[in-house]
Amino acid sequence: MKAPLIAVLAALTMTATAAGTAANAGCVTGAVVGGVVGHFAGHHALVGAAAGCVVGHEMKKSKQRHYYRHHR
């Protein structure tokens, strides 16, 4: 039961250190939340982390677009 959670945390650590944190900020945050939710929703931590990464990245990109449109 702890193995999937440890695998997700290890993958997130490698992802966070592999590239710049500014580019991956949304992905890492979403992956952590998605991994935890997926773990508690039927032991699907990896699927939750992958989905959370995609959603987090899109939300971060959307917020950045909104900021640049209205604060120039």
PDB file of N, CA, C, O and CB in Angstrom:
ATOM      1  N   MET A   1       0.830  -1.185   0.000  1.00  0.00           N
ATOM      2  CA  MET A   1       0.000   0.000   0.000  1.00  0.00           C
ATOM      3  C   MET A   1       0.878   1.254   0.000  1.00  0.00           C
ATOM      4  O   MET A   1       0.507   2.264  -0.599  1.00  0.00           O
ATOM      5  CB  MET A   1      -0.946  -0.005   1.213  1.00  0.00           C
ATOM      6  N   LYS A   2       2.014   1.204   0.650  1.00  0.00           N
ATOM      7  CA  LYS A   2       2.885   2.368   0.686  1.00  0.00           C
ATOM      8  C   LYS A   2       3.752   2.470  -0.561  1.00  0.00           C
ATOM      9  O   LYS A   2       4.275   3.543  -0.861  1.00  0.00           O
ATOM     10  CB  LYS A   2       3.760   2.323   1.916  1.00  0.00           C
ATOM     11  N   ALA A   3       3.909   1.377  -1.287  1.00  0.00           N
ATOM     12  CA  ALA A   3       4.788   1.369  -2.458  1.00  0.00           C
ATOM     13  C   ALA A   3       4.347   2.361  -3.540  1.00  0.00           C
ATOM     14  O   ALA A   3       5.191   3.091  -4.062  1.00  0.00           O
ATOM     15  CB  ALA A   3       4.844  -0.027  -3.043  1.00  0.00           C
ATOM     16  N   PRO A   4       3.040   2.416  -3.901  1.00  0.00           N
ATOM     17  CA  PRO A   4       2.650   3.395  -4.928  1.00  0.00           C
ATOM     18  C   PRO A   4       2.895   4.836  -4.484  1.00  0.00           C
ATOM     19  O   PRO A   4       3.308   5.673  -5.286  1.00  0.00           O
ATOM     20  CB  PRO A   4       1.179   3.217  -5.284  1.00  0.00           C
ATOM     21  N   LEU A   5       2.643   5.122  -3.224  1.00  0.00           N
ATOM     22  CA  LEU A   5       2.850   6.476  -2.721  1.00  0.00           C
ATOM     23  C   LEU A   5       4.333   6.832  -2.743  1.00  0.00           C
ATOM     24  O   LEU A   5       4.699   7.955  -3.090  1.00  0.00           O
ATOM     25  CB  LEU A   5       2.287   6.617  -1.296  1.00  0.00           C
ATOM     26  N   ILE A   6       5.177   5.889  -2.376  1.00  0.00           N
ATOM     27  CA  ILE A   6       6.619   6.128  -2.421  1.00  0.00           C
ATOM     28  C   ILE A   6       7.089   6.317  -3.855  1.00  0.00           C
ATOM     29  O   ILE A   6       7.950   7.153  -4.128  1.00  0.00           O
ATOM     30  CB  ILE A   6       7.378   4.968  -1.765  1.00  0.00           C
ATOM     31  N   ALA A   7       6.514   5.527  -4.782  1.00  0.00           N
ATOM     32  CA  ALA A   7       6.880   5.667  -6.192  1.00  0.00           C
ATOM     33  C   ALA A   7       6.484   7.041  -6.730  1.00  0.00           C
ATOM     34  O   ALA A   7       7.239   7.657  -7.482  1.00  0.00           O
ATOM     35  CB  ALA A   7       6.215   4.563  -7.027  1.00  0.00           C
ATOM     36  N   VAL A   8       5.315   7.513  -6.349  1.00  0.00           N
ATOM     37  CA  VAL A   8       4.866   8.842  -6.792  1.00  0.00           C
ATOM     38  C   VAL A   8       5.775   9.924  -6.229  1.00  0.00           C
ATOM     39  O   VAL A   8       6.170  10.841  -6.949  1.00  0.00           O
ATOM     40  CB  VAL A   8       3.405   9.099  -6.360  1.00  0.00           C
ATOM     41  N   LEU A   9       6.105   9.823  -4.963  1.00  0.00           N
ATOM     42  CA  LEU A   9       6.979  10.829  -4.358  1.00  0.00           C
ATOM     43  C   LEU A   9       8.365  10.815  -4.996  1.00  0.00           C
ATOM     44  O   LEU A   9       8.964  11.872  -5.191  1.00  0.00           O
ATOM     45  CB  LEU A   9       7.095  10.594  -2.850  1.00  0.00           C
ATOM     46  N   ALA A  10       8.875   9.641  -5.319  1.00  0.00           N
ATOM     47  CA  ALA A  10      10.174   9.554  -5.981  1.00  0.00           C
ATOM     48  C   ALA A  10      10.114  10.165  -7.379  1.00  0.00           C
ATOM     49  O   ALA A  10      11.029  10.881  -7.785  1.00  0.00           O
ATOM     50  CB  ALA A  10      10.638   8.095  -6.061  1.00  0.00           C
ATOM     51  N   ALA A  11       9.039   9.882  -8.113  1.00  0.00           N
ATOM     52  CA  ALA A  11       8.888  10.445  -9.458  1.00  0.00           C
ATOM     53  C   ALA A  11       8.760  11.967  -9.395  1.00  0.00           C
ATOM     54  O   ALA A  11       9.326  12.675 -10.229  1.00  0.00           O
ATOM     55  CB  ALA A  11       7.658   9.835 -10.164  1.00  0.00           C
ATOM     56  N   LEU A  12       8.032  12.460  -8.427  1.00  0.00           N
ATOM     57  CA  LEU A  12       7.876  13.911  -8.288  1.00  0.00           C
ATOM     58  C   LEU A  12       9.196  14.578  -7.923  1.00  0.00           C
ATOM     59  O   LEU A  12       9.504  15.667  -8.408  1.00  0.00           O
ATOM     60  CB  LEU A  12       6.819  14.234  -7.230  1.00  0.00           C
ATOM     61  N   THR A  13       9.957  13.934  -7.086  1.00  0.00           N
ATOM     62  CA  THR A  13      11.258  14.492  -6.712  1.00  0.00           C
ATOM     63  C   THR A  13      12.180  14.571  -7.917  1.00  0.00           C
ATOM     64  O   THR A  13      12.875  15.568  -8.111  1.00  0.00           O
ATOM     65  CB  THR A  13      11.908  13.652  -5.607  1.00  0.00           C
ATOM     66  N   MET A  14      12.186  13.512  -8.732  1.00  0.00           N
ATOM     67  CA  MET A  14      13.028  13.528  -9.930  1.00  0.00           C
ATOM     68  C   MET A  14      12.540  14.573 -10.929  1.00  0.00           C
ATOM     69  O   MET A  14      13.350  15.243 -11.570  1.00  0.00           O
ATOM     70  CB  MET A  14      13.051  12.141 -10.588  1.00  0.00           C
ATOM     71  N   THR A  15      11.232  14.714 -11.063  1.00  0.00           N
ATOM     72  CA  THR A  15      10.682  15.702 -11.984  1.00  0.00           C
ATOM     73  C   THR A  15      11.020  17.114 -11.534  1.00  0.00           C
ATOM     74  O   THR A  15      11.383  17.963 -12.348  1.00  0.00           O
ATOM     75  CB  THR A  15       9.170  15.537 -12.103  1.00  0.00           C
ATOM     76  N   ALA A  16      10.902  17.359 -10.252  1.00  0.00           N
ATOM     77  CA  ALA A  16      11.164  18.699  -9.731  1.00  0.00           C
ATOM     78  C   ALA A  16      12.629  19.089  -9.872  1.00  0.00           C
ATOM     79  O   ALA A  16      12.944  20.259 -10.090  1.00  0.00           O
ATOM     80  CB  ALA A  16      10.749  18.784  -8.275  1.00  0.00           C
ATOM     81  N   THR A  17      13.516  18.125  -9.750  1.00  0.00           N
ATOM     82  CA  THR A  17      14.929  18.455  -9.839  1.00  0.00           C
ATOM     83  C   THR A  17      15.471  18.393 -11.258  1.00  0.00           C
ATOM     84  O   THR A  17      16.548  18.925 -11.527  1.00  0.00           O
ATOM     85  CB  THR A  17      15.715  17.534  -8.966  1.00  0.00           C
ATOM     86  N   ALA A  18      14.745  17.752 -12.177  1.00  0.00           N
ATOM     87  CA  ALA A  18      15.238  17.583 -13.542  1.00  0.00           C
ATOM     88  C   ALA A  18      15.163  18.877 -14.348  1.00  0.00           C
ATOM     89  O   ALA A  18      16.033  19.132 -15.181  1.00  0.00           O
ATOM     90  CB  ALA A  18      14.451  16.496 -14.246  1.00  0.00           C
ATOM     91  N   ALA A  19      14.162  19.678 -14.120  1.00  0.00           N
ATOM     92  CA  ALA A  19      13.984  20.897 -14.907  1.00  0.00           C
ATOM     93  C   ALA A  19      13.730  22.065 -13.967  1.00  0.00           C
ATOM     94  O   ALA A  19      13.626  21.896 -12.752  1.00  0.00           O
ATOM     95  CB  ALA A  19      12.817  20.743 -15.923  1.00  0.00           C
ATOM     96  N   GLY A  20      13.634  23.243 -14.549  1.00  0.00           N
ATOM     97  CA  GLY A  20      13.411  24.445 -13.754  1.00  0.00           C
ATOM     98  C   GLY A  20      12.078  24.414 -13.038  1.00  0.00           C
ATOM     99  O   GLY A  20      11.093  23.891 -13.560  1.00  0.00           O
ATOM    100  N   THR A  21      12.048  24.970 -11.852  1.00  0.00           N
ATOM    101  CA  THR A  21      10.819  24.919 -11.072  1.00  0.00           C
ATOM    102  C   THR A  21       9.750  25.840 -11.643  1.00  0.00           C
ATOM    103  O   THR A  21       8.564  25.584 -11.438  1.00  0.00           O
ATOM    104  CB  THR A  21      11.100  25.287  -9.630  1.00  0.00           C
ATOM    105  N   ALA A  22      10.120  26.887 -12.342  1.00  0.00           N
ATOM    106  CA  ALA A  22       9.113  27.788 -12.897  1.00  0.00           C
ATOM    107  C   ALA A  22       8.294  27.094 -13.978  1.00  0.00           C
ATOM    108  O   ALA A  22       7.084  27.298 -14.064  1.00  0.00           O
ATOM    109  CB  ALA A  22       9.774  29.045 -13.465  1.00  0.00           C
ATOM    110  N   ALA A  23       8.934  26.289 -14.789  1.00  0.00           N
ATOM    111  CA  ALA A  23       8.220  25.603 -15.867  1.00  0.00           C
ATOM    112  C   ALA A  23       7.361  24.461 -15.339  1.00  0.00           C
ATOM    113  O   ALA A  23       6.338  24.136 -15.940  1.00  0.00           O
ATOM    114  CB  ALA A  23       9.208  25.071 -16.896  1.00  0.00           C
ATOM    115  N   ASN A  24       7.753  23.851 -14.234  1.00  0.00           N
ATOM    116  CA  ASN A  24       7.045  22.691 -13.718  1.00  0.00           C
ATOM    117  C   ASN A  24       6.215  22.971 -12.481  1.00  0.00           C
ATOM    118  O   ASN A  24       5.717  22.032 -11.860  1.00  0.00           O
ATOM    119  CB  ASN A  24       8.011  21.620 -13.419  1.00  0.00           C
ATOM    120  N   ALA A  25       6.053  24.206 -12.108  1.00  0.00           N
ATOM    121  CA  ALA A  25       5.366  24.514 -10.858  1.00  0.00           C
ATOM    122  C   ALA A  25       3.939  23.984 -10.858  1.00  0.00           C
ATOM    123  O   ALA A  25       3.510  23.380  -9.875  1.00  0.00           O
ATOM    124  CB  ALA A  25       5.362  26.015 -10.617  1.00  0.00           C
ATOM    125  N   GLY A  26       3.215  24.191 -11.910  1.00  0.00           N
ATOM    126  CA  GLY A  26       1.839  23.703 -11.976  1.00  0.00           C
ATOM    127  C   GLY A  26       1.776  22.200 -12.037  1.00  0.00           C
ATOM    128  O   GLY A  26       0.899  21.587 -11.428  1.00  0.00           O
ATOM    129  N   CYS A  27       2.690  21.601 -12.760  1.00  0.00           N
ATOM    130  CA  CYS A  27       2.703  20.150 -12.912  1.00  0.00           C
ATOM    131  C   CYS A  27       3.003  19.457 -11.588  1.00  0.00           C
ATOM    132  O   CYS A  27       2.320  18.501 -11.218  1.00  0.00           O
ATOM    133  CB  CYS A  27       3.731  19.736 -13.963  1.00  0.00           C
ATOM    134  N   VAL A  28       3.991  19.919 -10.892  1.00  0.00           N
ATOM    135  CA  VAL A  28       4.375  19.278  -9.632  1.00  0.00           C
ATOM    136  C   VAL A  28       3.266  19.427  -8.598  1.00  0.00           C
ATOM    137  O   VAL A  28       2.930  18.465  -7.908  1.00  0.00           O
ATOM    138  CB  VAL A  28       5.688  19.879  -9.094  1.00  0.00           C
ATOM    139  N   THR A  29       2.703  20.605  -8.487  1.00  0.00           N
ATOM    140  CA  THR A  29       1.619  20.826  -7.537  1.00  0.00           C
ATOM    141  C   THR A  29       0.428  19.949  -7.866  1.00  0.00           C
ATOM    142  O   THR A  29      -0.138  19.304  -6.984  1.00  0.00           O
ATOM    143  CB  THR A  29       1.204  22.293  -7.526  1.00  0.00           C
ATOM    144  N   GLY A  30       0.044  19.924  -9.138  1.00  0.00           N
ATOM    145  CA  GLY A  30      -1.079  19.087  -9.554  1.00  0.00           C
ATOM    146  C   GLY A  30      -0.810  17.615  -9.364  1.00  0.00           C
ATOM    147  O   GLY A  30      -1.707  16.859  -8.992  1.00  0.00           O
ATOM    148  N   ALA A  31       0.422  17.197  -9.618  1.00  0.00           N
ATOM    149  CA  ALA A  31       0.765  15.788  -9.466  1.00  0.00           C
ATOM    150  C   ALA A  31       0.704  15.354  -8.004  1.00  0.00           C
ATOM    151  O   ALA A  31       0.260  14.245  -7.706  1.00  0.00           O
ATOM    152  CB  ALA A  31       2.155  15.519 -10.034  1.00  0.00           C
ATOM    153  N   VAL A  32       1.138  16.201  -7.107  1.00  0.00           N
ATOM    154  CA  VAL A  32       1.073  15.865  -5.683  1.00  0.00           C
ATOM    155  C   VAL A  32      -0.376  15.716  -5.253  1.00  0.00           C
ATOM    156  O   VAL A  32      -0.741  14.729  -4.614  1.00  0.00           O
ATOM    157  CB  VAL A  32       1.781  16.942  -4.827  1.00  0.00           C
ATOM    158  N   VAL A  33      -1.199  16.691  -5.602  1.00  0.00           N
ATOM    159  CA  VAL A  33      -2.614  16.632  -5.224  1.00  0.00           C
ATOM    160  C   VAL A  33      -3.296  15.442  -5.898  1.00  0.00           C
ATOM    161  O   VAL A  33      -4.027  14.694  -5.249  1.00  0.00           O
ATOM    162  CB  VAL A  33      -3.335  17.949  -5.603  1.00  0.00           C
ATOM    163  N   GLY A  34      -3.057  15.267  -7.197  1.00  0.00           N
ATOM    164  CA  GLY A  34      -3.667  14.154  -7.918  1.00  0.00           C
ATOM    165  C   GLY A  34      -3.214  12.800  -7.406  1.00  0.00           C
ATOM    166  O   GLY A  34      -4.008  11.861  -7.349  1.00  0.00           O
ATOM    167  N   GLY A  35      -1.956  12.689  -7.034  1.00  0.00           N
ATOM    168  CA  GLY A  35      -1.450  11.436  -6.483  1.00  0.00           C
ATOM    169  C   GLY A  35      -2.091  11.073  -5.164  1.00  0.00           C
ATOM    170  O   GLY A  35      -2.427   9.913  -4.927  1.00  0.00           O
ATOM    171  N   VAL A  36      -2.263  12.062  -4.303  1.00  0.00           N
ATOM    172  CA  VAL A  36      -2.898  11.810  -3.009  1.00  0.00           C
ATOM    173  C   VAL A  36      -4.367  11.445  -3.206  1.00  0.00           C
ATOM    174  O   VAL A  36      -4.859  10.496  -2.596  1.00  0.00           O
ATOM    175  CB  VAL A  36      -2.769  13.044  -2.087  1.00  0.00           C
ATOM    176  N   VAL A  37      -5.065  12.193  -4.053  1.00  0.00           N
ATOM    177  CA  VAL A  37      -6.474  11.894  -4.303  1.00  0.00           C
ATOM    178  C   VAL A  37      -6.619  10.523  -4.960  1.00  0.00           C
ATOM    179  O   VAL A  37      -7.490   9.741  -4.579  1.00  0.00           O
ATOM    180  CB  VAL A  37      -7.110  12.982  -5.191  1.00  0.00           C
ATOM    181  N   GLY A  38      -5.773  10.232  -5.939  1.00  0.00           N
ATOM    182  CA  GLY A  38      -5.819   8.932  -6.592  1.00  0.00           C
ATOM    183  C   GLY A  38      -5.521   7.785  -5.642  1.00  0.00           C
ATOM    184  O   GLY A  38      -6.102   6.706  -5.760  1.00  0.00           O
ATOM    185  N   HIS A  39      -4.623   8.013  -4.707  1.00  0.00           N
ATOM    186  CA  HIS A  39      -4.279   6.975  -3.729  1.00  0.00           C
ATOM    187  C   HIS A  39      -5.485   6.635  -2.867  1.00  0.00           C
ATOM    188  O   HIS A  39      -5.770   5.463  -2.622  1.00  0.00           O
ATOM    189  CB  HIS A  39      -3.103   7.430  -2.842  1.00  0.00           C
ATOM    190  N   PHE A  40      -6.181   7.650  -2.412  1.00  0.00           N
ATOM    191  CA  PHE A  40      -7.333   7.410  -1.554  1.00  0.00           C
ATOM    192  C   PHE A  40      -8.585   7.016  -2.333  1.00  0.00           C
ATOM    193  O   PHE A  40      -9.539   6.516  -1.737  1.00  0.00           O
ATOM    194  CB  PHE A  40      -7.617   8.637  -0.735  1.00  0.00           C
ATOM    195  N   ALA A  41      -8.606   7.224  -3.623  1.00  0.00           N
ATOM    196  CA  ALA A  41      -9.766   6.868  -4.453  1.00  0.00           C
ATOM    197  C   ALA A  41      -9.504   5.573  -5.206  1.00  0.00           C
ATOM    198  O   ALA A  41      -9.687   5.513  -6.422  1.00  0.00           O
ATOM    199  CB  ALA A  41     -10.097   8.002  -5.447  1.00  0.00           C
ATOM    200  N   GLY A  42      -9.087   4.560  -4.509  1.00  0.00           N
ATOM    201  CA  GLY A  42      -8.952   3.253  -5.129  1.00  0.00           C
ATOM    202  C   GLY A  42      -7.543   2.874  -5.499  1.00  0.00           C
ATOM    203  O   GLY A  42      -7.353   2.056  -6.399  1.00  0.00           O
ATOM    204  N   HIS A  43      -6.549   3.431  -4.846  1.00  0.00           N
ATOM    205  CA  HIS A  43      -5.145   3.068  -5.069  1.00  0.00           C
ATOM    206  C   HIS A  43      -4.696   3.302  -6.514  1.00  0.00           C
ATOM    207  O   HIS A  43      -4.041   2.449  -7.114  1.00  0.00           O
ATOM    208  CB  HIS A  43      -4.925   1.612  -4.700  1.00  0.00           C
ATOM    209  N   HIS A  44      -5.050   4.448  -7.057  1.00  0.00           N
ATOM    210  CA  HIS A  44      -4.629   4.828  -8.407  1.00  0.00           C
ATOM    211  C   HIS A  44      -3.757   6.072  -8.332  1.00  0.00           C
ATOM    212  O   HIS A  44      -4.031   7.071  -8.997  1.00  0.00           O
ATOM    213  CB  HIS A  44      -5.856   5.075  -9.327  1.00  0.00           C
ATOM    214  N   ALA A  45      -2.715   6.009  -7.525  1.00  0.00           N
ATOM    215  CA  ALA A  45      -1.874   7.180  -7.277  1.00  0.00           C
ATOM    216  C   ALA A  45      -1.144   7.634  -8.537  1.00  0.00           C
ATOM    217  O   ALA A  45      -1.041   8.836  -8.781  1.00  0.00           O
ATOM    218  CB  ALA A  45      -0.865   6.876  -6.179  1.00  0.00           C
ATOM    219  N   LEU A  46      -0.636   6.705  -9.341  1.00  0.00           N
ATOM    220  CA  LEU A  46       0.107   7.100 -10.540  1.00  0.00           C
ATOM    221  C   LEU A  46      -0.805   7.739 -11.580  1.00  0.00           C
ATOM    222  O   LEU A  46      -0.434   8.722 -12.222  1.00  0.00           O
ATOM    223  CB  LEU A  46       0.815   5.892 -11.147  1.00  0.00           C
ATOM    224  N   VAL A  47      -1.993   7.180 -11.740  1.00  0.00           N
ATOM    225  CA  VAL A  47      -2.948   7.770 -12.688  1.00  0.00           C
ATOM    226  C   VAL A  47      -3.370   9.150 -12.201  1.00  0.00           C
ATOM    227  O   VAL A  47      -3.469  10.087 -12.993  1.00  0.00           O
ATOM    228  CB  VAL A  47      -4.192   6.854 -12.867  1.00  0.00           C
ATOM    229  N   GLY A  48      -3.618   9.277 -10.905  1.00  0.00           N
ATOM    230  CA  GLY A  48      -3.984  10.569 -10.335  1.00  0.00           C
ATOM    231  C   GLY A  48      -2.874  11.589 -10.470  1.00  0.00           C
ATOM    232  O   GLY A  48      -3.132  12.765 -10.730  1.00  0.00           O
ATOM    233  N   ALA A  49      -1.638  11.144 -10.293  1.00  0.00           N
ATOM    234  CA  ALA A  49      -0.504  12.058 -10.423  1.00  0.00           C
ATOM    235  C   ALA A  49      -0.344  12.527 -11.863  1.00  0.00           C
ATOM    236  O   ALA A  49      -0.064  13.701 -12.103  1.00  0.00           O
ATOM    237  CB  ALA A  49       0.786  11.384  -9.943  1.00  0.00           C
ATOM    238  N   ALA A  50      -0.517  11.633 -12.811  1.00  0.00           N
ATOM    239  CA  ALA A  50      -0.401  12.018 -14.224  1.00  0.00           C
ATOM    240  C   ALA A  50      -1.501  13.003 -14.606  1.00  0.00           C
ATOM    241  O   ALA A  50      -1.238  14.016 -15.254  1.00  0.00           O
ATOM    242  CB  ALA A  50      -0.465  10.774 -15.133  1.00  0.00           C
ATOM    243  N   ALA A  51      -2.723  12.703 -14.206  1.00  0.00           N
ATOM    244  CA  ALA A  51      -3.835  13.605 -14.515  1.00  0.00           C
ATOM    245  C   ALA A  51      -3.658  14.937 -13.799  1.00  0.00           C
ATOM    246  O   ALA A  51      -3.914  15.993 -14.377  1.00  0.00           O
ATOM    247  CB  ALA A  51      -5.179  12.964 -14.121  1.00  0.00           C
ATOM    248  N   GLY A  52      -3.226  14.892 -12.558  1.00  0.00           N
ATOM    249  CA  GLY A  52      -3.006  16.123 -11.802  1.00  0.00           C
ATOM    250  C   GLY A  52      -1.924  16.987 -12.414  1.00  0.00           C
ATOM    251  O   GLY A  52      -2.013  18.214 -12.375  1.00  0.00           O
ATOM    252  N   CYS A  53      -0.904  16.364 -12.977  1.00  0.00           N
ATOM    253  CA  CYS A  53       0.167  17.108 -13.642  1.00  0.00           C
ATOM    254  C   CYS A  53      -0.380  17.869 -14.838  1.00  0.00           C
ATOM    255  O   CYS A  53      -0.071  19.046 -15.028  1.00  0.00           O
ATOM    256  CB  CYS A  53       1.294  16.159 -14.087  1.00  0.00           C
ATOM    257  N   VAL A  54      -1.193  17.197 -15.642  1.00  0.00           N
ATOM    258  CA  VAL A  54      -1.768  17.844 -16.831  1.00  0.00           C
ATOM    259  C   VAL A  54      -2.674  18.991 -16.421  1.00  0.00           C
ATOM    260  O   VAL A  54      -2.570  20.093 -16.960  1.00  0.00           O
ATOM    261  CB  VAL A  54      -2.554  16.824 -17.685  1.00  0.00           C
ATOM    262  N   VAL A  55      -3.561  18.738 -15.473  1.00  0.00           N
ATOM    263  CA  VAL A  55      -4.499  19.779 -15.033  1.00  0.00           C
ATOM    264  C   VAL A  55      -3.757  20.938 -14.376  1.00  0.00           C
ATOM    265  O   VAL A  55      -4.061  22.099 -14.649  1.00  0.00           O
ATOM    266  CB  VAL A  55      -5.535  19.194 -14.055  1.00  0.00           C
ATOM    267  N   GLY A  56      -2.795  20.639 -13.519  1.00  0.00           N
ATOM    268  CA  GLY A  56      -2.029  21.695 -12.853  1.00  0.00           C
ATOM    269  C   GLY A  56      -1.259  22.556 -13.830  1.00  0.00           C
ATOM    270  O   GLY A  56      -1.195  23.776 -13.675  1.00  0.00           O
ATOM    271  N   HIS A  57      -0.671  21.923 -14.846  1.00  0.00           N
ATOM    272  CA  HIS A  57       0.079  22.669 -15.858  1.00  0.00           C
ATOM    273  C   HIS A  57      -0.852  23.598 -16.634  1.00  0.00           C
ATOM    274  O   HIS A  57      -0.510  24.756 -16.875  1.00  0.00           O
ATOM    275  CB  HIS A  57       0.798  21.704 -16.823  1.00  0.00           C
ATOM    276  N   GLU A  58      -2.017  23.103 -17.024  1.00  0.00           N
ATOM    277  CA  GLU A  58      -2.968  23.934 -17.764  1.00  0.00           C
ATOM    278  C   GLU A  58      -3.492  25.084 -16.914  1.00  0.00           C
ATOM    279  O   GLU A  58      -3.651  26.197 -17.415  1.00  0.00           O
ATOM    280  CB  GLU A  58      -4.132  23.088 -18.260  1.00  0.00           C
ATOM    281  N   MET A  59      -3.762  24.834 -15.641  1.00  0.00           N
ATOM    282  CA  MET A  59      -4.244  25.908 -14.767  1.00  0.00           C
ATOM    283  C   MET A  59      -3.182  26.979 -14.578  1.00  0.00           C
ATOM    284  O   MET A  59      -3.492  28.170 -14.586  1.00  0.00           O
ATOM    285  CB  MET A  59      -4.665  25.345 -13.406  1.00  0.00           C
ATOM    286  N   LYS A  60      -1.927  26.564 -14.408  1.00  0.00           N
ATOM    287  CA  LYS A  60      -0.830  27.522 -14.246  1.00  0.00           C
ATOM    288  C   LYS A  60      -0.665  28.360 -15.510  1.00  0.00           C
ATOM    289  O   LYS A  60      -0.477  29.574 -15.435  1.00  0.00           O
ATOM    290  CB  LYS A  60       0.489  26.790 -13.915  1.00  0.00           C
ATOM    291  N   LYS A  61      -0.737  27.708 -16.674  1.00  0.00           N
ATOM    292  CA  LYS A  61      -0.597  28.421 -17.945  1.00  0.00           C
ATOM    293  C   LYS A  61      -1.746  29.410 -18.135  1.00  0.00           C
ATOM    294  O   LYS A  61      -1.542  30.522 -18.621  1.00  0.00           O
ATOM    295  CB  LYS A  61      -0.550  27.424 -19.123  1.00  0.00           C
ATOM    296  N   SER A  62      -2.950  28.999 -17.749  1.00  0.00           N
ATOM    297  CA  SER A  62      -4.112  29.880 -17.864  1.00  0.00           C
ATOM    298  C   SER A  62      -3.968  31.103 -16.959  1.00  0.00           C
ATOM    299  O   SER A  62      -4.288  32.219 -17.368  1.00  0.00           O
ATOM    300  CB  SER A  62      -5.397  29.116 -17.517  1.00  0.00           C
ATOM    301  N   LYS A  63      -3.490  30.899 -15.739  1.00  0.00           N
ATOM    302  CA  LYS A  63      -3.289  32.025 -14.829  1.00  0.00           C
ATOM    303  C   LYS A  63      -2.226  32.984 -15.355  1.00  0.00           C
ATOM    304  O   LYS A  63      -2.365  34.202 -15.237  1.00  0.00           O
ATOM    305  CB  LYS A  63      -2.896  31.520 -13.443  1.00  0.00           C
ATOM    306  N   GLN A  64      -1.161  32.426 -15.936  1.00  0.00           N
ATOM    307  CA  GLN A  64      -0.108  33.280 -16.492  1.00  0.00           C
ATOM    308  C   GLN A  64      -0.634  34.087 -17.667  1.00  0.00           C
ATOM    309  O   GLN A  64      -0.326  35.274 -17.780  1.00  0.00           O
ATOM    310  CB  GLN A  64       1.097  32.437 -16.929  1.00  0.00           C
ATOM    311  N   ARG A  65      -1.423  33.469 -18.550  1.00  0.00           N
ATOM    312  CA  ARG A  65      -2.001  34.202 -19.685  1.00  0.00           C
ATOM    313  C   ARG A  65      -2.892  35.335 -19.194  1.00  0.00           C
ATOM    314  O   ARG A  65      -2.828  36.450 -19.712  1.00  0.00           O
ATOM    315  CB  ARG A  65      -2.806  33.252 -20.593  1.00  0.00           C
ATOM    316  N   HIS A  66      -3.717  35.050 -18.203  1.00  0.00           N
ATOM    317  CA  HIS A  66      -4.608  36.069 -17.661  1.00  0.00           C
ATOM    318  C   HIS A  66      -3.803  37.221 -17.060  1.00  0.00           C
ATOM    319  O   HIS A  66      -4.147  38.385 -17.263  1.00  0.00           O
ATOM    320  CB  HIS A  66      -5.543  35.459 -16.601  1.00  0.00           C
ATOM    321  N   TYR A  67      -2.751  36.911 -16.336  1.00  0.00           N
ATOM    322  CA  TYR A  67      -1.927  37.942 -15.717  1.00  0.00           C
ATOM    323  C   TYR A  67      -1.276  38.825 -16.776  1.00  0.00           C
ATOM    324  O   TYR A  67      -1.300  40.050 -16.654  1.00  0.00           O
ATOM    325  CB  TYR A  67      -0.857  37.306 -14.827  1.00  0.00           C
ATOM    326  N   TYR A  68      -0.695  38.222 -17.814  1.00  0.00           N
ATOM    327  CA  TYR A  68       0.003  39.007 -18.828  1.00  0.00           C
ATOM    328  C   TYR A  68      -0.951  39.844 -19.671  1.00  0.00           C
ATOM    329  O   TYR A  68      -0.575  40.912 -20.154  1.00  0.00           O
ATOM    330  CB  TYR A  68       0.806  38.094 -19.725  1.00  0.00           C
ATOM    331  N   ARG A  69      -2.176  39.371 -19.850  1.00  0.00           N
ATOM    332  CA  ARG A  69      -3.156  40.165 -20.603  1.00  0.00           C
ATOM    333  C   ARG A  69      -3.600  41.399 -19.848  1.00  0.00           C
ATOM    334  O   ARG A  69      -3.833  42.446 -20.452  1.00  0.00           O
ATOM    335  CB  ARG A  69      -4.365  39.323 -20.940  1.00  0.00           C
ATOM    336  N   HIS A  70      -3.719  41.290 -18.539  1.00  0.00           N
ATOM    337  CA  HIS A  70      -4.292  42.377 -17.749  1.00  0.00           C
ATOM    338  C   HIS A  70      -3.271  43.205 -16.986  1.00  0.00           C
ATOM    339  O   HIS A  70      -3.653  44.175 -16.332  1.00  0.00           O
ATOM    340  CB  HIS A  70      -5.272  41.822 -16.790  1.00  0.00           C
ATOM    341  N   HIS A  71      -2.010  42.867 -17.040  1.00  0.00           N
ATOM    342  CA  HIS A  71      -0.992  43.623 -16.292  1.00  0.00           C
ATOM    343  C   HIS A  71       0.151  44.085 -17.170  1.00  0.00           C
ATOM    344  O   HIS A  71       1.306  44.069 -16.744  1.00  0.00           O
ATOM    345  CB  HIS A  71      -0.444  42.783 -15.163  1.00  0.00           C
ATOM    346  N   ARG A  72      -0.144  44.484 -18.353  1.00  0.00           N
ATOM    347  CA  ARG A  72       0.918  45.011 -19.220  1.00  0.00           C
ATOM    348  C   ARG A  72       0.939  46.500 -19.174  1.00  0.00           C
ATOM    349  O   ARG A  72       1.764  47.127 -19.838  1.00  0.00           O
ATOM    350  CB  ARG A  72       0.743  44.545 -20.651  1.00  0.00           C
TER     351      ARG A  72
END
